[in-house]
Amino acid sequence: MLDPAGHDVTIRMLSMERPHRAVPMTGALCLAVACRIEGSIPHALATRGARPEEIRVAHPSGMLTVGAEVRQGNAGWHADSAVVFRTQRRLMQGAVALPI
């Protein structure tokens, strides 16, 4: 279980009528935008962590950090960008034997 102080919003997403075991990237990006739009339900539910430009999204498999830049204009809200913060991890390692 994740510490409530360690994330800004918790999400459960459905995919093909079943709960997704994580959070799809597209859903996380849309949630980031929604959390930045004043007056929206996600904006009201999300807390603001130490880094307000990041939104820490808790899901059943852990946590994902996303962000978004939005602005309000005459025609309403506009999303300028959305970003996913990922860490690098080794996917595989191998060795090749070469004749001497």
Residue, then its C-alpha position, 0 to 999 in steps of 0.5 A: m500500500l502506498d503512503p497517502a503523503g507520497h502521491d497526489v491522486t489515486i486512480r483506478m482505470l478500466s480497460m476492456e471492462r476490467p480494472h487495469r493493473a496499472v495506469p495506461m500512459t494515455g490515461a495518466l497524461c489526460l489525468a495530468v491535464a485534468c488536474r491542472i484545470e481549475g474547477s475540474i473534479p481531478h483538480a479538486l481531488a489532487t493534492r499539491g506535493a513539494r514539486p507542483e509541476e509534477i503530479r504523482v499518480a498512484h495506481p495498483s502497481g505503484m506510482l507514475t509521475v506526470g505533468a502538464e502545462v495548461r492555460q486558460g484563454n478566451a475560448g476556454w482551457h488549452a493544454d500546451s503539453a503533457v509529459v511522463f517522467r520515467t526513470q531509465r532501467r536496464l531491459m536486458q544485458g547480454a554477452v557475445a563470444l568471439p573467436i580469438 
